[in-house]
Amino acid sequence: MAVNKRSQIEVTFNWVYILIAGAVILLFFIGIIIKQRAVSEENIHREVLQKLETIFAAARVSEDTKYSIDASGLADYTLYFNCEEGITRYGIKDAGLEIEDAVNPLFAPAEISSPKLITWSMPYKLPFKVTDLFFVIPANTEFFVLGENKFAQELLNATREDNDRGTKLNINPIKKLDDIAVKGKIPVKIIDTEGNSKIYEKPIPPLLSELENQKVTLVSFIGPNQDKVNYYGKEGATWVKLNSQPLSIISFDEERETAKYAAIFSGGNKMYGCEMYKTIKRLSYLNEIYAGKLAEMSVYYEKNSELLYAQACKNTLTELKDELQSYQLRVKACLASVKDSKDLSHEDNCIELIKGALALNNFNTELSKTGDCITLY
């Protein structure tokens, strides 16, 4: 009997050992599978971001052009965009990988989950071309334009474009917020071109209040010339102002106020302020380049004093040089204030850029009208 019991114990022990060993081996292979899956997903995420970076780089090269990007393969992912300390970062949410860009301004919602993206590059001038502002727009967002002024009409005309590339935005005019008819649970962005702040003291219309908070955003242009902007978010049935002070719209181009479009397609006040900081910083570098060009132009007229309008051209260039130096000081003052406050609300420093751009443009126009003078830009 003792022998049988001992045998039974040994058999039981063997089976327990086999089960433990089998479990260890199984866990080992499961670990390998999970690790390989994680590595595979990381490689996929990296490849997606590299392709996005390439697409964005190619799209921003063409001035004032829209492109449609098929993002159906990213249906299960959410893209995120933010900008802090003058650096744009974007990537796939919760993936741990991201692209950084400290040079090119990019304006987009904080998060995008859409089967199609629309990119739009638009030249920004102050007074000469500084760069192309680049917008990334989810095609599944409904835009509603409140107001009937010149900019509202321009915005509607510019965004109603429809061609074979499928770049038409879903944008419609409204006379009041109650006119908004929401289709499904897609994101909604309201563009108030007249800035009636009393609207936001009232409860949000029922159809909008039913949507998730993060899916409803509002941008409002205020002031006599709509040259400042406020951002609003949604909390239940209440509007919440996101910025403490209105942000200044630094715009000079009479044909199209690119800075306003940037404000519209930004994810909020922080992104707008940060991306415009990058834009103004780029302007400071261009001013140095144009200062060098002015010096070369002055030398040219010194060496060719026999030209009919040489002295007149040289005199205007001297005034233009002084104005450019003053303009550069204004640019640096604006950059300093924006860096400290993280926004563009310091109108004394940043709005002054518009006056400086106007003065430069006047001198440049004077050069073009004086004989055969070479213009700065």
C-alpha positions as CSV (number, residue, x, y, z in Angstrom):
1,M,0.0,0.0,0.0
2,A,2.8,2.4,0.8
3,V,4.4,1.8,-2.6
4,N,1.1,2.6,-4.3
5,K,0.7,5.8,-2.4
6,R,4.2,6.8,-3.3
7,S,3.6,6.1,-6.9
8,Q,0.4,8.1,-6.9
9,I,2.2,11.0,-5.3
10,E,5.0,10.8,-8.0
11,V,2.4,10.7,-10.8
12,T,0.5,13.7,-9.4
13,F,3.8,15.6,-9.0
14,N,4.8,14.8,-12.5
15,W,1.5,16.1,-13.8
16,V,1.8,19.3,-11.7
17,Y,5.3,19.8,-13.1
18,I,4.1,19.3,-16.6
19,L,1.2,21.8,-16.1
20,I,3.6,24.4,-14.6
21,A,6.2,23.8,-17.4
22,G,3.5,24.0,-20.0
23,A,2.1,27.2,-18.5
24,V,5.6,28.8,-18.5
25,I,6.2,27.8,-22.1
26,L,2.7,29.1,-23.1
27,L,3.3,32.4,-21.3
28,F,6.7,32.7,-23.0
29,F,5.2,32.4,-26.4
30,I,2.3,34.7,-25.5
31,G,4.9,37.2,-24.4
32,I,6.7,36.9,-27.7
33,I,3.4,37.4,-29.6
34,I,2.5,40.4,-27.6
35,K,5.9,41.9,-28.0
36,Q,5.9,41.3,-31.7
37,R,2.5,42.8,-32.0
38,A,3.6,45.9,-30.1
39,V,6.7,46.2,-32.3
40,S,4.5,45.7,-35.4
41,E,2.0,48.4,-34.2
42,E,4.9,50.8,-33.4
43,N,6.3,50.2,-36.9
44,I,2.9,50.9,-38.4
45,H,2.5,54.1,-36.4
46,R,6.0,55.3,-37.4
47,E,5.3,54.6,-41.1
48,V,1.9,56.4,-40.9
49,L,3.5,59.5,-39.3
50,Q,6.4,59.5,-41.8
51,K,3.9,59.4,-44.7
52,L,1.8,62.2,-43.0
53,E,4.9,64.3,-42.6
54,T,5.8,63.8,-46.3
55,I,2.2,64.6,-47.5
56,F,2.1,67.7,-45.3
57,A,5.5,68.9,-46.6
58,A,4.4,68.4,-50.2
59,A,1.0,70.0,-49.7
60,R,2.3,73.2,-48.1
61,V,4.7,73.8,-51.1
62,S,1.8,74.7,-53.4
63,E,0.6,78.2,-52.6
64,D,-3.2,78.7,-52.0
65,T,-4.0,75.1,-52.8
66,K,-6.3,72.5,-51.2
67,Y,-5.7,68.8,-51.3
68,S,-7.8,65.9,-50.2
69,I,-6.1,63.1,-48.2
70,D,-7.7,59.7,-47.8
71,A,-7.4,58.8,-44.1
72,S,-9.8,55.8,-44.1
73,G,-7.0,53.6,-43.0
74,L,-6.8,55.6,-39.8
75,A,-10.4,55.1,-39.0
76,D,-9.5,53.4,-35.7
77,Y,-7.0,56.0,-34.7
78,T,-7.2,59.6,-33.5
79,L,-4.6,62.2,-34.7
80,Y,-3.6,64.9,-32.2
81,F,-2.1,68.3,-32.8
82,N,-0.6,70.8,-30.3
83,C,1.9,73.6,-30.2
84,E,3.9,74.7,-27.1
85,E,7.0,76.9,-26.7
86,G,7.1,77.5,-30.5
87,I,7.2,73.8,-31.4
88,T,4.3,72.0,-33.2
89,R,3.8,68.4,-32.3
90,Y,1.4,65.9,-33.9
91,G,1.0,62.1,-34.0
92,I,-1.4,59.2,-33.3
93,K,-3.1,59.5,-29.9
94,D,-1.7,57.1,-27.2
95,A,0.9,55.7,-29.7
96,G,4.0,57.3,-28.0
97,L,5.4,58.7,-31.3
98,E,5.1,62.2,-32.7
99,I,6.5,64.6,-35.3
100,E,8.0,67.9,-34.2
101,D,8.3,71.0,-36.3
102,A,9.7,74.3,-35.0
103,V,9.7,76.1,-38.4
104,N,6.5,75.7,-40.4
105,P,3.2,77.0,-38.9
106,L,0.4,74.4,-38.9
107,F,-3.2,75.0,-37.8
108,A,-5.5,72.1,-36.9
109,P,-8.0,70.9,-34.3
110,A,-6.6,69.4,-31.1
111,E,-7.8,66.0,-32.2
112,I,-9.0,64.6,-35.6
113,S,-10.9,61.4,-36.2
114,S,-12.0,61.6,-39.9
115,P,-11.9,59.3,-42.9
116,K,-10.7,62.2,-45.0
117,L,-8.5,65.2,-44.4
118,I,-8.4,68.5,-46.3
119,T,-5.1,70.4,-46.4
120,W,-5.0,74.1,-47.4
121,S,-2.0,76.3,-47.7
122,M,-2.5,80.1,-47.8
123,P,0.2,82.8,-48.2
124,Y,0.7,85.2,-45.3
125,K,2.0,88.7,-46.1
126,L,3.3,91.4,-43.7
127,P,3.8,93.2,-46.1
128,F,6.0,90.9,-48.2
129,K,5.2,87.1,-48.1
130,V,6.4,85.6,-44.8
131,T,5.4,82.0,-45.3
132,D,2.4,79.8,-46.3
133,L,0.1,79.1,-43.3
134,F,-0.9,75.5,-43.5
135,F,-4.3,74.2,-42.4
136,V,-5.3,70.6,-41.7
137,I,-9.1,70.3,-41.7
138,P,-11.2,67.2,-40.9
139,A,-13.7,66.7,-43.8
140,N,-16.4,65.4,-41.4
141,T,-16.7,68.7,-39.6
142,E,-19.7,70.9,-40.2
143,F,-18.9,74.7,-40.2
144,F,-21.6,77.3,-39.6
145,V,-20.9,81.0,-40.5
146,L,-22.7,83.6,-38.4
147,G,-22.9,87.1,-39.9
148,E,-23.3,88.8,-43.2
149,N,-20.2,91.0,-43.5
150,K,-17.5,91.1,-46.1
151,F,-15.3,88.5,-44.5
152,A,-18.3,86.1,-44.0
153,Q,-19.0,86.3,-47.7
154,E,-15.3,85.9,-48.6
155,L,-15.1,82.8,-46.3
156,L,-18.1,81.2,-47.8
157,N,-16.9,81.8,-51.4
158,A,-13.4,80.5,-50.6
159,T,-14.6,77.3,-49.0
160,R,-17.3,76.3,-51.4
161,E,-14.8,75.2,-53.9
162,D,-15.8,71.8,-55.3
163,N,-13.6,69.9,-57.8
164,D,-12.5,66.4,-58.7
165,R,-10.1,66.3,-55.7
166,G,-13.1,66.5,-53.3
167,T,-11.8,69.5,-51.3
168,K,-15.2,71.2,-50.7
169,L,-15.8,71.9,-47.0
170,N,-19.1,71.4,-45.3
171,I,-19.9,75.0,-44.5
172,N,-23.2,76.9,-44.4
173,P,-24.4,80.4,-43.4
174,I,-26.8,80.9,-40.5
175,K,-28.5,84.0,-39.1
176,K,-28.7,82.7,-35.5
177,L,-27.5,79.7,-33.5
178,D,-31.0,78.2,-33.4
179,D,-30.7,77.7,-37.2
180,I,-28.1,75.1,-36.8
181,A,-29.3,71.7,-38.0
182,V,-26.9,69.0,-36.7
183,K,-26.6,65.8,-38.8
184,G,-25.4,62.9,-36.6
185,K,-22.7,63.2,-34.0
186,I,-20.0,64.8,-36.2
187,P,-17.9,67.7,-35.0
188,V,-19.4,71.2,-35.3
189,K,-17.5,74.5,-35.5
190,I,-19.3,77.9,-35.4
191,I,-17.6,80.9,-36.9
192,D,-19.0,84.2,-35.6
193,T,-17.8,86.9,-37.9
194,E,-19.6,89.8,-36.0
195,G,-18.7,89.0,-32.4
196,N,-22.0,89.5,-30.6
197,S,-20.9,88.5,-27.1
198,K,-24.5,88.5,-25.8
199,I,-25.1,85.3,-27.7
200,Y,-22.9,83.4,-25.4
201,E,-24.7,84.5,-22.3
202,K,-27.7,82.4,-23.4
203,P,-27.9,78.6,-23.1
204,I,-26.6,76.6,-26.1
205,P,-29.5,75.5,-28.4
206,P,-30.8,72.0,-27.6
207,L,-29.5,70.3,-30.8
208,L,-26.0,71.4,-30.0
209,S,-26.1,70.8,-26.3
210,E,-26.9,67.1,-27.0
211,L,-23.5,66.7,-28.7
212,E,-20.3,65.7,-26.7
213,N,-18.6,68.8,-25.3
214,Q,-15.3,68.3,-27.3
215,K,-17.3,68.1,-30.6
216,V,-18.6,71.7,-30.4
217,T,-16.3,74.7,-30.7
218,L,-16.8,78.3,-31.6
219,V,-14.5,81.1,-32.8
220,S,-15.7,84.7,-32.5
221,F,-14.2,87.8,-34.2
222,I,-14.7,91.0,-32.2
223,G,-13.9,94.7,-32.4
224,P,-14.9,97.4,-34.9
225,N,-12.8,95.7,-37.6
226,Q,-13.1,92.2,-36.3
227,D,-9.4,92.3,-35.6
228,K,-9.5,90.3,-32.4
229,V,-10.7,86.8,-31.7
230,N,-12.2,84.8,-28.8
231,Y,-12.5,81.1,-28.5
232,Y,-15.4,79.2,-26.8
233,G,-15.9,75.6,-25.8
234,K,-19.0,73.8,-24.6
235,E,-19.9,72.5,-21.1
236,G,-23.3,70.9,-21.3
237,A,-25.7,73.7,-22.3
238,T,-23.2,76.5,-21.5
239,W,-20.6,78.4,-23.5
240,V,-17.2,78.6,-21.8
241,K,-14.6,81.2,-22.9
242,L,-11.2,79.6,-23.4
243,N,-8.9,82.7,-23.5
244,S,-8.6,85.3,-20.8
245,Q,-8.0,88.2,-23.2
246,P,-8.9,88.6,-26.9
247,L,-6.1,87.5,-29.2
248,S,-5.0,90.1,-31.9
249,I,-5.4,89.3,-35.6
250,I,-2.1,90.4,-37.2
251,S,-3.3,90.9,-40.8
252,F,-2.2,93.2,-43.6
253,D,-3.2,91.5,-46.9
254,E,-6.3,93.3,-48.3
255,E,-7.1,90.5,-50.7
256,R,-7.5,87.7,-48.1
257,E,-7.0,88.0,-44.3
258,T,-5.0,84.8,-43.9
259,A,-4.6,85.2,-40.2
260,K,-8.3,85.0,-39.7
261,Y,-8.4,81.7,-41.6
262,A,-5.7,80.5,-39.3
263,A,-7.7,81.5,-36.3
264,I,-10.7,79.5,-37.6
265,F,-8.9,76.3,-38.3
266,S,-6.8,76.4,-35.1
267,G,-7.6,74.0,-32.3
268,G,-7.9,76.9,-29.9
269,N,-6.3,80.0,-28.5
270,K,-3.1,78.3,-27.4
271,M,-2.4,76.7,-30.8
272,Y,-3.2,80.0,-32.6
273,G,-0.9,82.0,-30.4
274,C,1.9,79.5,-30.6
275,E,1.7,79.0,-34.4
276,M,1.5,82.8,-35.0
277,Y,4.6,83.2,-32.8
278,K,6.4,80.9,-35.2
279,T,5.2,82.9,-38.1
280,I,6.3,86.2,-36.6
281,K,9.7,84.7,-35.7
282,R,10.1,83.7,-39.3
283,L,9.3,87.4,-40.2
284,S,12.2,88.5,-38.0
285,Y,14.6,86.3,-40.1
286,L,13.2,87.6,-43.4
287,N,13.7,91.2,-42.2
288,E,17.4,90.5,-41.8
289,I,17.5,89.1,-45.3
290,Y,15.8,92.1,-46.8
291,A,18.1,94.4,-44.8
292,G,21.0,92.7,-46.7
293,K,19.2,93.2,-50.0
294,L,18.7,96.9,-49.2
295,A,22.5,97.3,-48.6
296,E,23.2,95.7,-51.9
297,M,20.7,98.0,-53.7
298,S,22.4,101.0,-52.1
299,V,25.8,99.9,-53.3
300,Y,24.4,99.4,-56.8
301,Y,23.2,103.0,-57.0
302,E,26.5,104.2,-55.6
303,K,28.3,102.5,-58.4
304,N,25.8,103.6,-61.0
305,S,25.3,107.2,-60.0
306,E,25.1,108.3,-63.7
307,L,21.7,106.6,-63.9
308,L,18.8,109.1,-64.4
309,Y,17.0,108.3,-61.2
310,A,19.9,107.0,-59.2
311,Q,19.8,109.8,-56.5
312,A,16.0,109.6,-56.2
313,C,16.2,105.8,-55.8
314,K,19.0,106.1,-53.3
315,N,17.1,108.7,-51.2
316,T,14.0,106.4,-51.0
317,L,16.2,103.4,-50.1
318,T,17.6,105.4,-47.2
319,E,14.2,106.0,-45.8
320,L,13.2,102.4,-46.5
321,K,16.3,101.2,-44.6
322,D,15.3,103.3,-41.5
323,E,11.8,102.0,-41.7
324,L,12.9,98.4,-41.9
325,Q,15.1,98.8,-38.9
326,S,12.2,100.3,-36.9
327,Y,10.0,97.5,-38.2
328,Q,12.4,94.9,-36.9
329,L,12.4,96.4,-33.5
330,R,8.6,96.1,-33.5
331,V,8.8,92.5,-34.5
332,K,11.2,91.7,-31.7
333,A,9.0,93.5,-29.2
334,C,6.0,91.5,-30.3
335,L,8.0,88.2,-30.1
336,A,9.1,89.1,-26.6
337,S,5.6,89.8,-25.3
338,V,4.1,86.7,-27.0
339,K,6.8,84.4,-25.6
340,D,6.1,85.7,-22.1
341,S,2.3,85.5,-22.2
342,K,1.9,82.6,-24.6
343,D,-0.7,84.5,-26.7
344,L,-1.2,87.5,-29.0
345,S,-3.2,89.7,-26.7
346,H,-0.5,92.4,-26.4
347,E,-1.9,94.7,-29.0
348,D,0.6,97.5,-28.2
349,N,3.5,95.3,-29.3
350,C,1.9,93.1,-32.0
351,I,-0.7,95.3,-33.6
352,E,2.1,97.8,-34.3
353,L,3.4,95.4,-36.9
354,I,0.5,96.3,-39.2
355,K,1.5,100.0,-39.1
356,G,5.1,99.0,-39.8
357,A,4.0,96.8,-42.7
358,L,2.0,99.6,-44.1
359,A,4.9,102.0,-44.0
360,L,7.2,99.6,-45.7
361,N,4.7,98.9,-48.4
362,N,4.3,102.6,-49.0
363,F,8.0,103.1,-49.5
364,N,8.2,100.1,-51.7
365,T,5.3,101.5,-53.8
366,E,7.1,104.8,-54.1
367,L,10.2,103.0,-55.4
368,S,8.1,101.3,-58.1
369,K,6.7,104.7,-59.2
370,T,10.1,106.5,-59.3
371,G,11.7,105.9,-62.7
372,D,13.4,102.5,-63.0
373,C,14.1,102.0,-59.3
374,I,14.5,98.4,-58.1
375,T,11.8,97.5,-55.6
376,L,12.6,95.7,-52.3
377,Y,10.0,93.0,-53.0
